Amino acid sequence: MSGLALKNIRKEFGSFVAVDNVELSVPQGSFVCLLGPSGCGKTTLLRMIAGLEKQTSGEILIDGQDITGIPTHKRELGMVFQSLALFPHLTVAENISYALKIRGVSKAEQQARAEELLELIHLPGYGDRTVSQLSGGQRQRVAIARALALSPKLFLLDEPLSALDAKLREDMQVELRQLQQKLGITTIVVTHDQREAMTMADLVVVMGEGRIRQSAKPVEIYRKPADTFVADFIGATNLLPVRKGNEGQTLFGNQKIDGVSLPETSSSLTLSVRPEDLHVVGLENGALRGTVSFVRDLGATVETFVDVVGETLTAVTTPRERVEVSVGQEVCLHLPPENCVVLTQ
């Protein structure tokens, strides 16, 4: 199926490699999140797709066509910047139809398209208002509508929701995903917010140090991280340095973890287990023994911090399922083998 393809994309700034031989295939109509910490190369990659930066090497293809030599305004894409970049001297409708105006589209068509998009973003009747009369969420919607005015093949967004407060941000995540599903436009969003990526994306691309560390569906990224970087970046997790004992058992410090097998390797091994999969139990055999160091009741969830062989592990449960423990109490932690992921790097 046609869509976007990145082939061996590399970007160098002098001796610094910002993007390192990225390979990625994005099917038509997909919603992709480029996710990673600041400085990992995700925005640089987006800017190369948009034509705002030229790659040092590699190819960028849309529907099988190499667009490397095509200028930004001819790549048939829409883009929303972090700053939104709305024109304060224009009305909402004029902002939305600006690209149509500079292409010589008639005023009647401009107005009709602006009204159509205002309906789409749930702001009918707002066309004559100024940008200063809009809330943050409304400005966000207008920026999205403006980017969609020319019916682009590709929709690019760079940290589009970062300036919004937490509640509005979550509402806009859902709205943006629903809008993308309705229009079926191939969409790529840059974000450092894992929750945002998990909410919206068909495909999450985790980047670190200019490389793609893992590319998969959100649930797979969360449940089967490729390495310790991904495991630690996506959600909270417990990372346990483990080793293989003389009898083949899995050891964390001097304690045995039942049911978990380790591969034959000379590499250092790490066990990843999510806090919601780590269970506080009574003092029984076959579980890790430790001491409760802190308990945090957050209302919807309860976090229990347990010190085990010099490491602090976190277990999360609901108030209904919590085991009543206190700081300084000795407890055991059960690690379900099916929820443990062995990482070799």
C-alpha positions as CSV (number, residue, x, y, z in Angstrom):
1,M,0.0,0.0,0.0
2,S,1.3,3.5,-0.9
3,G,2.3,5.9,1.8
4,L,5.5,7.4,3.2
5,A,8.8,5.6,3.1
6,L,12.1,6.7,4.6
7,K,15.2,4.9,3.3
8,N,18.5,5.2,5.1
9,I,17.9,8.8,6.1
10,R,20.9,10.4,7.7
11,K,21.4,14.0,8.8
12,E,24.7,15.5,9.9
13,F,25.3,18.9,11.3
14,G,29.1,19.1,11.0
15,S,30.5,16.2,12.9
16,F,27.2,15.7,14.9
17,V,24.9,13.0,13.6
18,A,21.3,14.1,14.4
19,V,19.5,11.3,12.5
20,D,21.3,8.0,11.9
21,N,20.2,5.8,8.9
22,V,16.5,5.8,9.7
23,E,14.4,3.2,7.9
24,L,10.6,3.6,8.2
25,S,7.5,2.6,6.2
26,V,4.2,4.3,6.9
27,P,1.1,2.9,5.2
28,Q,-1.4,5.3,3.7
29,G,-3.9,6.5,6.3
30,S,-1.8,5.6,9.3
31,F,-1.3,7.7,12.4
32,V,2.3,7.6,13.5
33,C,3.9,9.2,16.6
34,L,7.7,9.9,16.6
35,L,8.4,9.6,20.3
36,G,11.5,10.3,22.3
37,P,13.4,12.6,24.6
38,S,14.6,16.1,23.6
39,G,17.5,15.9,21.2
40,C,16.8,12.4,19.9
41,G,16.3,13.6,16.3
42,K,12.5,13.3,16.0
43,T,11.9,17.0,15.0
44,T,14.8,17.0,12.6
45,L,13.3,13.9,10.9
46,L,10.0,15.6,10.6
47,R,11.6,18.7,9.2
48,M,13.3,16.6,6.5
49,I,10.0,15.0,5.6
50,A,8.5,18.5,5.3
51,G,11.5,19.7,3.2
52,L,12.5,22.3,5.8
53,E,15.8,20.4,6.2
54,K,17.7,18.5,3.6
55,Q,18.9,15.0,4.5
56,T,22.6,14.3,4.2
57,S,21.8,11.0,2.5
58,G,18.9,8.7,1.9
59,E,15.5,8.9,0.2
60,I,12.1,10.2,1.2
61,L,9.3,8.8,-0.9
62,I,5.5,9.6,-0.9
63,D,3.4,7.1,-2.9
64,G,6.6,5.7,-4.4
65,Q,7.9,9.1,-5.6
66,D,11.2,10.5,-4.3
67,I,10.4,14.0,-3.1
68,T,14.0,14.9,-2.1
69,G,14.3,17.6,-4.8
70,I,10.7,18.9,-4.4
71,P,10.3,22.2,-2.4
72,T,8.1,22.2,0.7
73,H,5.2,24.1,-0.9
74,K,4.9,21.4,-3.6
75,R,5.0,18.3,-1.4
76,E,1.2,18.3,-0.8
77,L,1.5,18.3,2.9
78,G,-0.1,20.2,5.8
79,M,1.9,21.2,8.9
80,V,1.1,22.4,12.4
81,F,4.0,23.9,14.3
82,Q,4.4,24.0,18.1
83,S,3.9,27.8,18.0
84,L,0.7,27.4,15.8
85,A,1.9,30.5,13.9
86,L,-1.7,31.9,13.3
87,F,-1.9,35.4,11.8
88,P,-3.3,37.8,14.5
89,H,-4.4,40.4,12.0
90,L,-6.6,37.9,10.1
91,T,-10.0,36.5,11.1
92,V,-10.4,32.8,11.9
93,A,-11.8,32.2,8.4
94,E,-9.0,34.1,6.7
95,N,-6.4,32.1,8.7
96,I,-8.0,28.9,7.5
97,S,-8.3,29.9,3.9
98,Y,-4.9,31.7,3.6
99,A,-3.2,29.0,1.6
100,L,-6.2,28.9,-0.8
101,K,-6.0,32.7,-1.2
102,I,-2.3,32.7,-2.2
103,R,-3.1,30.0,-4.7
104,G,-5.7,32.2,-6.4
105,V,-8.8,30.3,-5.3
106,S,-11.9,32.5,-5.6
107,K,-13.3,34.2,-2.5
108,A,-16.5,32.1,-2.6
109,E,-14.5,28.9,-2.6
110,Q,-12.3,30.2,0.2
111,Q,-15.3,31.0,2.3
112,A,-17.0,27.6,1.5
113,R,-13.9,25.7,2.5
114,A,-13.4,27.7,5.7
115,E,-17.0,27.0,6.7
116,E,-16.6,23.3,5.9
117,L,-13.5,23.0,8.0
118,L,-15.0,25.1,10.9
119,E,-17.8,22.5,11.0
120,L,-15.3,19.7,11.0
121,I,-13.4,21.1,14.0
122,H,-16.6,21.9,15.9
123,L,-16.3,25.7,15.6
124,P,-19.2,26.7,13.3
125,G,-19.9,30.4,13.3
126,Y,-16.4,31.4,14.5
127,G,-15.2,32.6,11.1
128,D,-15.5,36.3,11.7
129,R,-13.7,36.2,15.1
130,T,-10.1,37.3,15.6
131,V,-7.5,34.9,16.9
132,S,-7.2,36.9,20.2
133,Q,-10.8,36.0,20.9
134,L,-10.1,32.3,20.9
135,S,-9.1,30.0,23.8
136,G,-5.9,27.8,23.5
137,G,-7.9,24.8,22.4
138,Q,-9.8,26.8,19.8
139,R,-6.6,28.2,18.4
140,Q,-5.3,24.7,18.2
141,R,-8.3,23.6,16.2
142,V,-7.9,26.5,13.8
143,A,-4.3,25.7,13.2
144,I,-5.3,22.2,12.3
145,A,-8.0,23.4,10.0
146,R,-5.6,25.7,8.2
147,A,-3.2,22.8,7.6
148,L,-6.0,20.7,6.2
149,A,-7.4,23.4,3.8
150,L,-5.5,22.1,0.8
151,S,-6.5,18.5,1.4
152,P,-2.8,17.3,1.9
153,K,-1.5,13.8,1.3
154,L,0.5,14.0,4.5
155,F,-0.3,15.8,7.8
156,L,2.7,16.7,10.0
157,L,2.5,18.0,13.5
158,D,5.4,19.1,15.7
159,E,4.5,18.9,19.5
160,P,1.1,20.4,18.6
161,L,-0.5,20.1,22.1
162,S,2.5,21.0,24.3
163,A,1.2,24.5,25.2
164,L,-2.2,23.2,26.5
165,D,-3.0,22.5,30.1
166,A,-3.3,18.8,31.0
167,K,-7.1,18.4,30.8
168,L,-7.4,20.2,27.5
169,R,-4.4,18.4,26.1
170,E,-6.0,15.0,26.8
171,D,-9.3,16.1,25.2
172,M,-7.4,17.4,22.1
173,Q,-5.6,14.1,21.8
174,V,-8.9,12.3,21.4
175,E,-10.3,14.9,19.0
176,L,-7.2,14.9,16.8
177,R,-7.3,11.1,16.6
178,Q,-11.0,11.1,15.7
179,L,-10.5,13.7,13.1
180,Q,-7.6,11.8,11.5
181,Q,-9.7,8.6,11.4
182,K,-12.6,10.5,9.8
183,L,-10.4,12.1,7.1
184,G,-8.0,9.1,6.6
185,I,-4.9,11.3,6.1
186,T,-1.5,9.9,6.8
187,T,-0.4,11.7,9.9
188,I,2.9,12.0,11.7
189,V,3.1,13.7,15.1
190,V,6.3,14.5,17.0
191,T,5.9,14.2,20.8
192,H,7.9,13.5,23.9
193,D,4.7,12.6,25.7
194,Q,4.3,8.8,25.9
195,R,0.7,9.1,27.0
196,E,-0.1,11.2,23.9
197,A,1.6,8.6,21.7
198,M,-0.2,5.7,23.3
199,T,-3.6,7.5,23.0
200,M,-3.4,8.5,19.3
201,A,-1.0,6.3,17.3
202,D,-1.4,3.3,15.1
203,L,2.4,3.1,15.1
204,V,4.8,4.4,17.8
205,V,8.3,5.0,16.6
206,V,10.6,5.4,19.7
207,M,13.8,7.3,18.9
208,G,17.0,7.7,20.9
209,E,20.3,9.2,19.9
210,G,19.2,9.7,16.3
211,R,18.1,6.1,15.7
212,I,14.8,4.2,15.8
213,R,15.0,2.0,18.9
214,Q,11.7,0.3,18.3
215,S,8.7,0.7,15.9
216,A,5.5,-1.1,16.7
217,K,1.9,-0.8,17.9
218,P,1.5,1.1,21.2
219,V,0.6,-2.1,23.2
220,E,3.5,-4.0,21.8
221,I,5.9,-1.1,22.7
222,Y,4.5,-1.2,26.2
223,R,4.4,-4.9,26.8
224,K,7.4,-6.0,24.7
225,P,10.0,-3.3,24.7
226,A,13.0,-3.9,22.6
227,D,15.6,-2.7,25.0
228,T,16.1,-1.0,28.4
229,F,15.8,2.5,26.8
230,V,12.4,1.8,25.4
231,A,11.2,0.0,28.6
232,D,12.3,2.9,30.7
233,F,11.0,5.6,28.4
234,I,7.5,4.1,27.8
235,G,5.6,4.2,31.1
236,A,6.9,3.3,34.5
237,T,8.8,0.0,34.8
238,N,11.0,-1.9,37.2
239,L,14.4,-2.7,35.7
240,L,16.2,-5.5,37.6
241,P,19.8,-6.5,36.8
242,V,19.7,-10.3,36.7
243,R,22.1,-13.1,36.1
244,K,22.1,-16.8,35.5
245,G,23.1,-18.9,38.5
246,N,25.3,-22.0,38.4
247,E,22.2,-24.3,38.3
248,G,20.5,-22.2,35.5
249,Q,18.3,-20.3,37.9
250,T,17.5,-16.6,37.4
251,L,19.0,-14.5,40.2
252,F,18.4,-10.9,41.3
253,G,21.2,-10.3,43.8
254,N,21.2,-13.5,45.8
255,Q,17.5,-14.1,45.4
256,K,15.9,-16.5,43.0
257,I,13.1,-15.5,40.5
258,D,11.0,-18.5,39.7
259,G,9.6,-19.2,36.2
260,V,11.8,-16.8,34.3
261,S,14.4,-18.2,31.9
262,L,17.5,-16.3,30.8
263,P,19.2,-16.7,27.4
264,E,22.8,-18.0,27.1
265,T,24.6,-14.7,26.5
266,S,27.7,-12.9,27.7
267,S,25.8,-9.6,27.7
268,S,24.4,-8.0,30.8
269,L,20.8,-8.9,31.4
270,T,17.9,-6.8,32.7
271,L,14.4,-7.9,33.7
272,S,11.6,-5.4,33.0
273,V,8.3,-5.8,34.9
274,R,5.6,-3.1,35.0
275,P,4.5,-1.8,38.4
276,E,1.0,-3.0,37.8
277,D,2.3,-6.5,37.3
278,L,4.4,-6.6,40.5
279,H,2.3,-7.9,43.4
280,V,2.9,-7.4,47.1
281,V,2.3,-10.8,48.9
282,G,2.9,-12.4,52.3
283,L,6.3,-13.8,53.3
284,E,6.2,-16.9,51.2
285,N,8.8,-18.9,49.2
286,G,9.4,-18.2,45.5
287,A,9.0,-14.5,45.8
288,L,11.5,-11.6,46.2
289,R,11.9,-10.5,49.9
290,G,12.3,-6.9,50.7
291,T,11.3,-4.0,53.0
292,V,8.6,-1.4,52.4
293,S,10.2,2.0,52.1
294,F,7.3,4.2,51.2
295,V,3.5,4.0,50.4
296,R,1.8,6.6,48.2
297,D,-2.0,6.6,48.0
298,L,-3.1,8.5,44.9
299,G,-6.8,7.8,45.2
300,A,-7.3,5.8,42.1
301,T,-4.1,3.8,42.6
302,V,-1.8,2.9,45.5
303,E,2.0,2.8,45.0
304,T,4.2,0.6,47.3
305,F,7.9,1.1,47.2
306,V,10.0,-1.9,48.3
307,D,13.7,-2.1,48.8
308,V,15.1,-5.4,47.5
309,V,18.9,-6.1,47.5
310,G,19.7,-2.5,47.1
311,E,17.2,-1.7,44.5
312,T,13.8,0.1,45.0
313,L,10.9,-1.7,43.2
314,T,7.5,-0.2,42.7
315,A,4.2,-2.1,42.8
316,V,0.9,-0.4,41.8
317,T,-2.5,-1.6,42.6
318,T,-6.1,-0.3,43.1
319,P,-7.4,0.6,46.5
320,R,-9.7,-2.4,46.4
321,E,-6.9,-4.8,45.8
322,R,-4.2,-3.2,48.0
323,V,-2.4,-5.2,50.7
324,E,-2.2,-3.2,53.9
325,V,1.5,-2.7,54.6
326,S,3.5,-0.1,56.5
327,V,7.0,1.5,56.1
328,G,9.6,-0.8,57.5
329,Q,7.5,-4.0,57.1
330,E,9.1,-7.0,55.5
331,V,7.1,-8.3,52.5
332,C,7.5,-10.4,49.4
333,L,7.0,-9.4,45.8
334,H,5.6,-11.9,43.2
335,L,6.7,-11.4,39.6
336,P,4.4,-13.2,37.2
337,P,6.7,-14.8,34.6
338,E,4.4,-14.0,31.7
339,N,4.7,-10.3,32.5
340,C,8.5,-10.3,32.7
341,V,10.5,-9.2,29.7
342,V,14.2,-10.2,29.5
343,L,16.3,-7.5,27.9
344,T,19.9,-8.0,26.7
345,Q,20.7,-4.3,26.1
